[in-house]
Amino acid sequence: MTEMRFTKEADASRYTLHRGDDLVSVLDYRDDGRTVAMTRAYTIPTFRGHGYAGQVVDHAVAELERSGDRTVIPVCWYVADWFDENPARRGILADRSR
């Protein structure tokens, strides 16, 4: 099995997922110090259909949950759908009612 590697590229405001040496999925974000707006989840077309976008979102959310100092705004439709499919993880979502 090829190794999967998750990285945070803060300078580029993105999380990435690599399979071996290949970049397979990217999650772009904007961080204002209080919230992280997840703006775009993208999987390289040749790697689609393997759940890689879900993996990169899962890893990013887990990292933010561990840090405990930011909430998430799911701007990207895919990220919003991911939270719908993972209701136990919704505790990190920003309160948008204000």
Secondary structure, DSSP 4 states (H G I P E B T S, - for coil): -PPEEEEEEGGGTEEEEEETTEEEEEEEEEE-SSEEEEEEEEE-GGGTTSSHHHHHHHHHHHHHHHH-S-EEEE-SHHHHHHHHH-GGGGGGB--TT-
